[in-house]
Amino acid sequence: MGEQPVAAILAEHGLKANDLVKASAIPMTHKMVKRACKGRKLTGNTMRIVRDALNAALSSNYTLSALFNYKP
């Protein structure tokens, strides 16, 4: 799928995969974040976990469509 908008958002705010893993209320892995940024096909549940962790880390309200350019 190519690099996703979530990768640009992480870079813009200076966040690393570890920051999302720490911010997540649900157990997640660094591999999940890496796959999300690279554009690997993710399940809807994984996409929501990444979105929720990013929103928690930045105190923001990003939607799935703002972070990914494909549907689960």
C-alpha positions as a Markdown table, in Angstrom:
| # | Residue | x | y | z |
|---|---|---|---|---|
| 1 | Met | 0.0 | 0.0 | 0.0 |
| 2 | Gly | 3.0 | 2.3 | 0.3 |
| 3 | Glu | 3.9 | 4.6 | 3.2 |
| 4 | Gln | 0.9 | 5.7 | 5.1 |
| 5 | Pro | 0.0 | 9.1 | 6.4 |
| 6 | Val | 0.5 | 7.8 | 10.0 |
| 7 | Ala | 4.2 | 7.6 | 9.3 |
| 8 | Ala | 4.3 | 11.3 | 8.4 |
| 9 | Ile | 2.3 | 12.2 | 11.5 |
| 10 | Leu | 4.7 | 10.3 | 13.7 |
| 11 | Ala | 7.7 | 12.0 | 12.1 |
| 12 | Glu | 6.1 | 15.4 | 12.3 |
| 13 | His | 5.6 | 15.1 | 16.1 |
| 14 | Gly | 9.0 | 13.3 | 16.6 |
| 15 | Leu | 7.4 | 10.1 | 17.9 |
| 16 | Lys | 8.9 | 6.6 | 17.6 |
| 17 | Ala | 7.1 | 3.2 | 17.7 |
| 18 | Asn | 8.1 | 2.9 | 21.3 |
| 19 | Asp | 6.1 | 6.0 | 22.2 |
| 20 | Leu | 2.9 | 4.5 | 20.7 |
| 21 | Val | 3.6 | 1.1 | 22.5 |
| 22 | Lys | 3.9 | 2.9 | 25.8 |
| 23 | Ala | 0.8 | 5.1 | 25.2 |
| 24 | Ser | -1.4 | 2.2 | 24.2 |
| 25 | Ala | -4.0 | 1.0 | 26.7 |
| 26 | Ile | -4.3 | -2.3 | 24.8 |
| 27 | Pro | -1.1 | -4.4 | 24.4 |
| 28 | Met | 0.5 | -3.7 | 21.1 |
| 29 | Thr | 3.9 | -4.4 | 19.5 |
| 30 | His | 6.5 | -2.4 | 17.7 |
| 31 | Lys | 5.9 | -4.6 | 14.8 |
| 32 | Met | 2.3 | -3.4 | 14.5 |
| 33 | Val | 3.5 | 0.2 | 14.3 |
| 34 | Lys | 6.2 | -0.7 | 11.8 |
| 35 | Arg | 3.6 | -2.5 | 9.6 |
| 36 | Ala | 1.2 | 0.4 | 9.9 |
| 37 | Cys | 3.8 | 2.9 | 8.7 |
| 38 | Lys | 5.0 | 0.8 | 5.8 |
| 39 | Gly | 1.5 | 0.3 | 4.5 |
| 40 | Arg | 1.3 | -3.5 | 5.1 |
| 41 | Lys | -2.3 | -4.7 | 5.0 |
| 42 | Leu | -3.7 | -4.5 | 8.6 |
| 43 | Thr | -6.9 | -5.8 | 10.1 |
| 44 | Gly | -9.4 | -3.2 | 11.2 |
| 45 | Asn | -8.7 | -4.1 | 14.8 |
| 46 | Thr | -5.0 | -3.4 | 14.4 |
| 47 | Met | -5.7 | -0.1 | 12.7 |
| 48 | Arg | -7.9 | 1.0 | 15.6 |
| 49 | Ile | -5.3 | 0.0 | 18.1 |
| 50 | Val | -2.7 | 2.1 | 16.3 |
| 51 | Arg | -5.1 | 5.0 | 16.0 |
| 52 | Asp | -6.1 | 4.9 | 19.7 |
| 53 | Ala | -2.4 | 4.8 | 20.8 |
| 54 | Leu | -1.5 | 7.7 | 18.5 |
| 55 | Asn | -4.5 | 9.7 | 19.9 |
| 56 | Ala | -3.4 | 8.9 | 23.4 |
| 57 | Ala | 0.2 | 9.9 | 22.8 |
| 58 | Leu | -0.7 | 13.2 | 21.2 |
| 59 | Ser | -4.0 | 14.0 | 23.0 |
| 60 | Ser | -5.6 | 14.3 | 19.6 |
| 61 | Asn | -8.6 | 12.9 | 17.7 |
| 62 | Tyr | -7.3 | 11.4 | 14.4 |
| 63 | Thr | -9.6 | 9.2 | 12.4 |
| 64 | Leu | -8.7 | 6.0 | 10.5 |
| 65 | Ser | -9.1 | 7.8 | 7.2 |
| 66 | Ala | -6.6 | 10.4 | 8.3 |
| 67 | Leu | -4.0 | 7.8 | 9.2 |
| 68 | Phe | -4.5 | 5.2 | 6.5 |
| 69 | Asn | -5.3 | 5.5 | 2.8 |
| 70 | Tyr | -7.0 | 2.2 | 2.5 |
| 71 | Lys | -9.9 | 0.4 | 4.2 |
| 72 | Pro | -9.5 | -2.7 | 6.4 |
